[in-house]
Amino acid sequence: MAGPDAGLARLVTSLLDGTRAAARGGLANMAGMALAGGTGVVVTWIVARSLGAEQAGAFFAATAAFALVGGLAKLGTQTGLVFWLSRLRATDRTHLLGSCLRTGLTPVILLAGLLAAGLWLGAPAVARLTADESPHVFAEHVTGLRVLALLLPLGALSDVLLTATRGYRAMKPTVMLDRVLRSTLQLLLVGAAGIASLRMTVELPVFAFAWAAPYLPVVILAAYALRNTYRAGKPAGPSSRRVERRALRRDFWRFTAPRALASVAQLAVQRVDVLLVAALGGLAPAAVYAVAGRFVVLIQFANQGISQSVQPRLAEALATGDTDTANHLYRTATGWLVLVTWPINLLVILFAPVYLGLFGEQYRAGAPVVVVLACAMLVATGCGMVDMVLAMAGRTSWNLANVLVALALTIGLDLLLIPRLGAMGAALGLAGAMLANNLLPLAQVARHARLHPFGVGTLAAGGLSVVCFGVLPRLVTAVLGTGPAGLSLALAIAVPTFCFGAWLLRERLALDAFRFRRSSP
């Protein structure tokens, strides 16, 4: 009897240790994501207030193009590097880590330079597509795009370098450099441009430079952090053989190539709608849509903050066939994600007119857009980090197929609905894409990997959020109305009730994992 009991004890200990480690990394990353998300909202507010609606729409279209082209330059290595670095470490093949880094980084550097040149040369075509009805914005739009093109390689490379450090389970460089340093510098520089615009005319290219310039210090410091991380984990044994390196390169790109296309398609799902609204509806509606959907970035940041911490441990568990640990990590992380994001979604639905009014009266028209996107995000976050789980299970080709379906759906709905409904048409297209991009992999993960996110923590977090931020505020506003008094009282009741409920349900939500404990002497 001692053998099975000892094995069970080791399993429980392993699950607890993995959960606590993921919680520590996730807590730091979530704090950084909260800062990045908050500064992102403030940056959006500054741009919307400092530039006219049409120039703001051009700015959002230009940054969407920057994100799309930068995503293509990364070649899916955000997943490939974490997967292979974690896998090599878990299977005692650390002598191949250097070859893995070279395999992932070199093509990104080369392609980023080529795509930056392409964006520079293609800037007039992009500007004609998105600013056709606003010729007076055309010249500034072209210059803004070219400013972003010059800095595009820095954005792509910084993300890939930080991804590589996460493959070593090192979350600190990502938190400190991307979440804290980049977002803080972005806020300061864009804020300085906004203050200057109160006294003089500050045009779109200045805001574009202020938004992208922080990638320069980040890429330098990220390279330094990766060098130190690699040297600290470099094995003392024999070097790799040529046949091993060749096999690794083949396997790396066989795994990563579908993810490269999927990552671009995923970015297109998130960004192409802004470009399509600008092209089909005009720059002013594009600005309204971008502002109305800004909260979605906050939700995505929360998802990334948790998933990036869990990702290397999940990859190691799946690489060694440890389904119990993988399922535990997936369900626990989903519970945390729902606990953080569902209150935000429900509050955004409740306060949509107030939230949009902060950016200017012309943006209040986006309230229905907020409601549609928030409802879709409730479903998406309830599925957890399902696309990442599918990729870590080695099914990157399935992941690609799912994202292509979602992209086709959003483009089809956008082309059909934007000319008729404007920003609301784009919101319906993105909502449909989000549903497809989460429900399809959810079914695949459940059937083929025997993993699902619906543990007791997920159900507890969802129920608590709906009661506190869905039911209670509706009861209060039904009596007092949706004026300042009713909304303030609803918030005053919902927040402490939610915190108290989370404390009562702390064991089901695995919140004890966030308590830092001293090691035994």
C-alpha positions, 0 to 999 in steps of 0.5 A: 500500500505504501507504493500507491500512497507515495505515488499519489502524494507525489502527484498531489505535491507536483500539482500544488507546486506547479499551481503555485509556480504558475500563480507566482508567474501569473500574478507578476505578469497580470500586474504588468498586464494591468499596467500595460492595459491601463496605459493603453487605454490612457494612450487611446484617450490621449490620441482620441482627444488630441487628434480629430476623429479622422486623424485618430482613425488614421492613427488606429489604422496605421497601428493596426497595419504595424501589428499585422505586418509585425505579426507576420515577421514573427513567423509563429515563433512566439509559440515555437520557441516556448514549445521547443525550449520547454520540450528540450529542457524537459527531455534532457536535450539541453545541448540543443538549446543554442541551436533552437534559439538560432533556428527561431531568431535568425529568420525573424531578423531577416524577414522583419527587415524585408517587411519593414521595407515593404511597408515603407514602399506600400504606405501610399497604397495603405493610406489610399485604401483606408483614407480614400474619403479623407484626402486631407489626411492622406499625407500625414497618414503616409508619413505615420505609416513610414515612421512605424515601418522604420521601427517595425523590426524592433517591435517584432524582435523584442517580442521574440526575444522575450518569448525565448526567455519565457521558454526558460520559465523566466517571466521577469524580463517580459513583465519588466521590459514589455509590460512596465518599461515599454508601456510606461515610456509609451504613455510618457511620450504620447502624453508629451505629444498630447500636452504639446498639442494643446499649444501647437499643432502636433500631427499624426506622425509625431504620435506614431513615433511616440507610440513605437519608439519605446521598442528600441530600449526594450529590444536592447535590454531583451537581448541582454536578458536572453543572453544572461538566461541562456548562459545561466542554463547552458549545459557543461556537456558536449556540444550538439552534433550536426545531424541533431541540429538539422533534425531540430531545425526540421522539426522546429519549422514543421511545428512552427510553420502552421503556427506562423500562418495562424498567428498572422491570421489571429492578428488579422482577426483582431486588427483587420476590422479597423482597417475594413471600417476605415476602408468601407465606412470612413476614418471617423467610424474607424476611430469610434470602433477602435475606441469602443473595442479598446477594452477587449485589449484589456481582456486579451492582456489578462489572458496573455498574463495567465497563459504565458505563465502556464504555457511552459509548464503545460508544454512540459506536462504534455511533452511527458504525457502528464495529462493530470497536470496539464488538465489541472493547470488548464482548469485552474488557469481558466478559473483565474481568467474568468475571475479577472475578466468576467467582472470587467466585461459585465461592468463595461456592459453596464457602464458603456455610455459612461466609458465611451463618453470619457473619450468624447461625446462623438464616441458614445455612439459605440455603446452597442458595439461595446455590448456585442463585443463584451458578450462575445468575450464572456464566451471566449474567456470561459473557454480559457487559453484553449488555442494555446492548449491546442498548440502545446498539444502539438496540433498547430495545423488544427490551430491554423485551420480554426483561425482561418475559419475565424478570419474568413468569418470576420472578413465575410461578415465585415464586407457584408455588414460594415457598409450597412451597419458601420462599426456595429457590422465590424463588431458582429464580425469580430464576435462571430470570429471569437466564438468560432476561434474558441468553440472549435478548439474547445471541442478538439481539445476535449476529444483528442487531448481529453482536456477541458477548462470546466473545473470547479474553479471556473464554475465558481468564478463564473457564477460569482461574477454573474451574481455580483456584476450582472444580477445585483447591478441590474436590480439596483438600476431597475429601482434607481435608474442608470443615472450617476446615483444608481450606477454608483450604488450598484458598483458600491454593492457589487465590488465588496460582495465580489471580494467577500465571495472570492474569499469564501470560495478561495479553495475552489478558486485555488487562490491559496496558490498566490500566498507566498510561503517560505521554504522549510529550513 
